[in-house]
Amino acid sequence: MSDTLIERAGPRALDIDAERLLKRIGELARIGADSATGGITRAGFSAADREARAYVMDAARAAGLAPAVDAAGNLIVRRWSAGPPIADRQVLMMGSHLDTVVNGGRLDGAYGVLAALEVLQTFAESGTHAQYEPVVVAFANEEGALFPQPFWGSMAVSGRIGDLPLEPRDHDGRPLRDALRLAGGDLDALGSACWPRGSVAAYLELHVEQGPVLERSGNRIGVVDAITGRIVLTLAIRGAAGHSGTTPMEARRDALAAAARVVLATEYISRTSKLCRVATVGRVDAYPNTPNTIAGSVHLTVDLRDPDVWRAATAEEALRQILPAIAGTTGTEIDVVAETRSDPVSTHPALREAIALSAKELGLPHQTLPSGAGHDAQMVAGIAPIGMIFVPSIGGVSHVPEEDTAPQDLVAGARVLLRTALRTVRAEVAPV
């Protein structure tokens, strides 16, 4: 992308419909909601996820837009007036994801999709025409809460098909193939979901910060300059189930005892050894998971994050070297059965400039900051320049029912996205 933006200011009369945006956010938040906990569970490719996708597709059709689903299960929304994709016309891609973690919040991902839809609808209603076609994408299975292949949809879009398993399964061993078909995708045609390098002029993602920086500083808009790298390992630990009262301690092959040691080793790698910024075991599935039975097997995930790809790799290697000792001590077998990698990436300077200028025009105080969370933008960075916009998270919390952002900040972020998108579609962009 050229570092000099041709369009320095878009028409000041062009604005989103704030009431419509907030209404959609509220309506979407009801899908997958748990009245007891206040949280939302829309695991990727689950029934609730399909319902959320149907809601967005219906909203797009009602706005006169054209939603469709690609082979990877990504929801793509275009303008009717744009006609079929033109081979030599690049697109401005905007979006995020609709799936959530278990008992998560209402804004992570969903806000970015609905704000992008609002921008596209505003363009369509105003008759805005531009050099690049604006396209909205709701990427499939960003979180990996049910099927442990996070960034599934954006990896497919960016051409990383070879990094995905041939026959993915969920945490209970059920195949993705059928769930993907229900979502409108096709595992056998996954390659058709790839966008060639140069077809996307730029990608913009609006997101809640998921941290405390903006709230503490009092700034309304975050201009993201870099996104942390992430390595997710899925471990399978095999021991031997047995009676918890009759099996002597020295005769046990307790898979859960081994898992506990993996949890502590993971924490040690970051907290004590400082090999990476953060390290987390966020999911543990024990079998048979009954009070009076020794666990015969355990599956768990290890999440390692650092803005330096070499530090993350060092942390991974340190963990892998510890696993044989844990297995030997506990009489178990430990295998790494799946891995997902997203390298740290930087956003494009021209897009950062466009975001900052848009915020300034709107009188919104802003600052530059990195993202400690992973995003689909990391995958799209393999085929296009990326830009990210943050709005404050109340209390700095996310992935929990308490996740929230003030309505005025949700509207402000969407307005910055609109102005940034308008600048971007009218800028000179060189293919990556």
SVG drawing of the C-alpha trace seen along z (x, -y; Angstrom):
<svg xmlns="http://www.w3.org/2000/svg" viewBox="-35 -17 49 69">
<polyline fill="none" stroke="black" stroke-width="0.4" points="0.0,0.0 1.2,-3.5 2.2,-5.4 0.5,-8.5 -3.2,-8.4 -4.9,-10.2 -8.2,-10.8 -7.5,-12.8 -11.1,-13.4 -14.3,-11.8 -17.7,-13.5 -18.5,-14.7 -22.2,-14.1 -21.7,-10.3 -22.4,-8.6 -23.5,-5.3 -26.9,-4.7 -26.0,-4.4 -29.4,-3.2 -29.4,-0.4 -25.9,0.7 -26.7,0.9 -30.0,2.6 -28.3,5.3 -25.6,5.8 -28.4,6.3 -30.3,8.7 -27.3,10.8 -26.3,11.0 -29.5,13.0 -28.2,15.9 -26.4,18.4 -27.1,16.4 -27.3,18.2 -29.7,16.5 -28.2,18.1 -24.6,16.9 -25.2,13.9 -22.6,15.3 -22.8,16.2 -21.8,19.6 -21.6,19.7 -18.8,22.2 -17.7,22.3 -19.9,24.5 -22.4,25.1 -26.1,24.7 -25.9,21.3 -23.2,20.2 -25.3,21.2 -28.2,19.2 -26.0,16.1 -24.8,16.4 -28.4,16.7 -29.2,13.5 -26.5,11.6 -27.5,13.0 -31.1,12.0 -30.0,8.5 -27.8,8.2 -30.6,9.4 -33.0,6.9 -30.5,4.2 -30.4,5.2 -27.0,6.8 -25.8,10.2 -24.6,12.7 -23.0,16.0 -21.0,18.8 -17.7,20.1 -16.3,23.6 -14.6,22.9 -17.8,21.7 -16.9,18.0 -19.9,15.6 -19.2,13.1 -21.4,10.1 -21.2,8.0 -23.3,5.3 -25.9,6.4 -24.9,3.5 -21.3,4.7 -22.3,7.8 -20.0,10.8 -16.4,10.4 -14.3,8.8 -10.9,10.4 -8.9,7.2 -10.8,5.3 -9.4,5.5 -11.6,5.5 -11.5,3.8 -12.2,6.5 -13.7,5.7 -14.9,7.9 -14.1,10.3 -15.9,13.4 -19.3,14.4 -18.2,17.4 -17.4,17.1 -15.6,18.9 -17.7,20.9 -19.6,18.4 -18.0,15.5 -19.1,11.9 -21.3,10.2 -18.8,8.1 -15.6,10.0 -15.7,10.5 -19.4,9.9 -19.0,6.1 -16.5,6.0 -18.8,8.0 -21.9,5.9 -19.9,2.6 -18.5,3.7 -22.0,4.6 -23.2,1.1 -20.4,-0.5 -21.2,1.6 -24.9,0.8 -24.0,-2.9 -22.0,-2.8 -24.8,-1.1 -27.5,-3.5 -25.4,-6.6 -24.5,-5.2 -20.8,-5.5 -18.6,-4.2 -14.9,-3.5 -11.8,-2.0 -12.0,1.1 -15.1,3.1 -16.0,3.1 -16.7,6.7 -17.7,7.9 -16.4,11.2 -17.5,13.1 -14.6,15.6 -15.5,19.1 -14.3,20.6 -11.8,17.9 -11.9,19.1 -11.6,22.8 -13.9,23.4 -15.5,26.6 -13.3,27.6 -9.6,27.0 -8.6,25.3 -8.7,21.6 -8.5,19.1 -10.0,21.8 -11.8,19.4 -9.1,16.8 -6.5,19.4 -8.5,20.7 -9.0,17.3 -5.3,16.6 -4.3,19.8 -3.0,21.7 -4.9,24.9 -1.8,27.0 -1.6,25.9 -5.1,27.3 -5.9,31.0 -7.3,33.0 -10.2,34.4 -10.6,32.0 -12.5,33.2 -13.9,31.5 -12.7,32.1 -14.9,35.2 -13.7,36.7 -16.7,35.7 -15.8,34.8 -15.9,31.2 -17.1,32.4 -20.7,32.7 -20.8,29.5 -19.2,27.5 -21.7,28.8 -24.6,27.6 -22.9,24.2 -22.9,24.1 -19.3,25.1 -17.6,28.0 -14.4,29.6 -13.6,31.2 -13.7,27.8 -11.7,25.9 -9.2,24.5 -11.9,22.5 -12.1,20.3 -8.6,19.0 -8.2,15.4 -5.1,14.9 -2.4,12.6 -3.2,9.1 -6.9,9.7 -7.4,7.9 -6.3,4.3 -6.5,4.0 -8.2,5.6 -9.7,3.6 -10.9,5.1 -12.7,3.2 -12.5,4.9 -13.0,4.3 -9.5,3.9 -10.0,6.8 -7.5,5.1 -7.3,2.0 -5.0,-0.4 -7.6,-2.6 -9.8,-2.8 -6.9,-3.8 -5.6,-6.4 -9.0,-7.9 -8.5,-7.6 -11.5,-6.5 -9.7,-4.9 -6.8,-2.5 -4.6,-2.4 -3.1,1.1 0.5,1.3 1.2,5.0 -0.6,8.3 1.0,10.8 2.1,14.2 0.3,17.4 1.1,21.1 -1.7,23.5 -0.8,27.1 -3.3,29.8 -1.9,32.6 -3.2,36.1 -2.2,37.9 -2.8,41.6 -2.7,43.4 -4.8,46.2 -8.2,45.8 -8.7,47.6 -10.6,47.6 -9.7,44.6 -10.0,46.7 -8.3,50.0 -5.5,49.0 -2.2,48.4 -0.5,45.1 2.7,46.7 0.6,48.7 -1.2,45.8 -0.8,44.3 -2.9,41.2 -3.4,39.1 -4.8,36.2 -1.8,36.1 0.3,35.8 -1.9,33.1 -1.5,31.2 2.2,31.3 1.8,29.9 -0.3,27.1 2.4,26.1 5.2,26.5 3.3,24.2 2.9,21.6 6.6,21.9 7.7,21.3 6.2,17.8 5.9,16.7 9.4,17.9 11.5,18.6 10.1,15.6 10.5,17.5 7.3,16.0 4.9,13.2 2.0,15.4 1.3,19.1 -2.0,20.7 -3.7,24.1 -7.3,23.1 -9.0,26.4 -8.7,29.8 -10.9,32.8 -10.5,35.8 -11.9,39.3 -13.9,40.9 -14.2,37.8 -15.9,39.4 -15.2,38.8 -14.1,42.4 -12.1,43.3 -8.5,42.5 -8.4,40.6 -7.4,42.8 -6.9,40.1 -6.8,36.3 -6.8,33.8 -5.7,30.3 -4.6,27.1 -1.5,25.0 -1.6,21.4 1.7,19.6 1.9,15.9 4.6,13.5 5.2,10.6 8.6,12.2 8.3,15.3 11.6,16.7 10.7,16.3 7.4,18.1 9.3,20.9 11.8,21.1 8.9,21.5 7.4,24.2 10.6,26.1 11.1,25.8 7.7,27.4 8.3,30.2 11.5,31.1 9.7,31.3 6.9,33.6 9.0,36.9 10.1,36.4 6.4,35.8 5.4,38.9 8.2,41.0 7.3,39.8 3.6,40.6 3.8,43.7 1.8,42.1 2.3,41.3 2.0,37.7 1.7,36.7 1.2,33.3 -1.7,34.2 -2.5,30.8 -0.8,27.4 -1.9,24.0 0.5,21.1 0.0,17.4 3.1,15.3 3.2,11.8 2.4,9.2 2.6,5.5 -0.3,3.4 0.4,1.2 1.6,-2.4 -0.7,-3.9 -3.7,-2.2 -2.6,-3.4 -2.3,-6.9 -5.8,-6.6 -7.3,-5.4 -5.6,-8.1 -6.7,-10.9 -10.3,-9.6 -10.3,-9.6 -8.8,-13.1 -11.5,-14.4 -14.2,-13.1 -12.6,-14.7 -11.8,-11.3 -8.6,-11.1 -6.5,-8.1 -3.3,-6.3 -1.1,-3.6 -1.0,-0.3 -0.3,3.4 -2.8,6.2 -2.1,8.9 -4.9,11.1 -4.9,12.9 -7.1,11.9 -8.1,13.0 -6.1,10.1 -3.0,12.0 -3.9,14.6 -5.1,12.1 -1.8,10.3 -0.3,13.1 -2.2,11.8 -2.9,8.1 -2.0,5.0 -4.0,5.0 -5.3,2.3 -7.0,2.7 -9.1,0.3 -9.7,0.8 -12.4,-0.7 -12.2,-0.6 -13.2,2.5 -14.9,1.6 -12.7,3.0 -10.3,4.4 -12.1,7.8 -13.0,10.1 -14.0,13.7 -16.3,13.5 -20.0,12.5 -18.9,9.1 -17.2,8.1 -18.7,4.7 -18.0,1.4 -20.0,-1.9 -22.5,-2.4 -21.0,-5.8 -17.6,-4.0 -19.2,-1.3 -20.7,-4.0 -17.4,-6.0 -15.4,-2.9 -17.9,-2.3 -17.6,-5.9 -13.8,-5.6 -14.1,-2.4 -16.4,-4.1 -14.1,-7.0 -11.0,-4.8 -12.8,-2.5 -13.8,-5.5 -10.2,-6.7 -8.9,-3.2 -11.2,-2.4 -10.2,-5.7 -6.5,-5.3 -3.8,-4.0 -2.9,-0.5 -0.1,1.6 -0.6,5.4 1.3,7.1"/>
</svg>
